[in-house]
Amino acid sequence: MFSKQQKDEKKVNELSTIIGADTIVEGTLQIQSSIRIDGKVLGEIKCTGDVTIGKGGYVEHSISARNLLIAGEVKGNVNIEEKIHIFETGRLNGTAEMKTIIIEENGYFRGESFMKTNQADGKENVVSIAKEQANES
């Protein structure tokens, strides 16, 4: 028997929504699992799982999700719980907040980035430490 937490985890990990290449969506999307976008989304995406932007995918506005994988293009602000991965064909223009960011060779990122810290582990963010050291010089 699955517990509620296991069911919720399974739901978040499952890809339940696909926006096809010839589809344009305007407005706010709220997804309780993961989504893949190969078309265009002009609006806000609120996702409890992962958001994957395919090579032909385009998102303009804002995204909040667990992980964000970009092979297409995103213009706007992204607030990601864990990781942003920009593939070699991916483009991100805007403000990004996340714990980890990976940008492959030829991947493109223009904007501001803010690293989230793991408050529970008691470790400070490396960026914060480097900034403090630079101010002391």
N, C-alpha and C positions, 0 to 999 in steps of 0.2 A: 504494500500500500504506500502511495506517495504522500508525503506531507505537503501542506500548503506551500511551504518555502520551495520544495523541489518542483512543484507544479508551476509556480511563478518563475523560477529559474529556467525551466524548460520553455515556457512561453516566451520569455525575453530572448532566448537563444534561437528561436525558430523564426525563419523568414516567412512572413505571412502576407506581405504586401509588396507588389512590384508595380512601378510606374513605367509603362512601356515607352519605347522610343518615339512614337508618334503622339504621345499624350502630353497635354499641358494642364496643370492643376494650379488654380489660384485660390488662396485662402490659407487657413490654418489646418495642418494635418496633425492628429494625435494618434500615435501608434503604440499599442501595449506589447509589441514584439519588435522584430527587426524589419527593415524596409530596404529595398534596392530601387534606385532611381536611374532609369535610362532615358527618360523624357525630361520635361521642364517642370519645376515647381517654383511658382512665384508666390511666396508666402512663408509662413512660419512652420517649422517642423519640430514637434515635441515627441520624442521617441524614448521609451524605456530601454530599448535594446540598441542594436547597431544600425547605423545609416551607411549604406554603400552607394556612392555616386559612380555609375558606370562611365566609360569613356565618352559616350554621347550625352551624359546627364548634365543638367544645369540646375542649380538652386540659387535663388536670389531672395534674400531676407535674413532669416536666422535659423539656426539649428541647435537644439539641445538633445543630447543622446549619451549613451554609455561609451561607444566608440564611433569614430567617423573615418571611413575609408574613401579616399578621393582619387578617382581616375579621370573624372570629368572636371567640372568647374563649379566653384562655390563663391558667390559674392555676398558678403554679409558677416554678421557676428555669429560665432559658434561657441557654445559652452558645453564642453565634453567632460564627462566624469573621469574617463580613463585616458584613451589614446587617440591621437589623430595620426593617420598614415596617409601621406601624399605620395602617390605613385608617380612614375616618370612622366605620365601624360596629365597628371593632376594639377589643378590651379586653385589656390585659395587667396582671395582678396578680402581682407577684413580683420577683425579682432578675434583672436583665438584664445580660449582659456581651457587648459587641459593639464593632466599630470605628465604625459609623455607625448612628444611629437617626433615623427620620423618623416624625413623628406628625402626621397630617392633622388639620384642624379637626374637632372633635367626637370624635376618637380619644381613647382613655383609657389612661393608664399610671399605675399606683400601685405604688410599691416603690422599690428601689435600682437605680441603673444604674452600670456600670463601663465606661469606654471603654478598649478595647485600643489599644496603640500599635503603630506600625510600627517595630520595633527596627532593621530593616535600613536604613531611610532616614536614621537618625541624628537625626531630629526628635523632640523631646519632645512629649508629649501636652499639648494646650492646657489641659485641665482641671488637670493637674499644675502647670503654670506659673502659672495663675490662683490656685491654692491656695497656692503658695509666696509669691506677691505679697501675698495677703490676710494671711498669717501675719507678714509683715514690717511690716505697718501697725500 
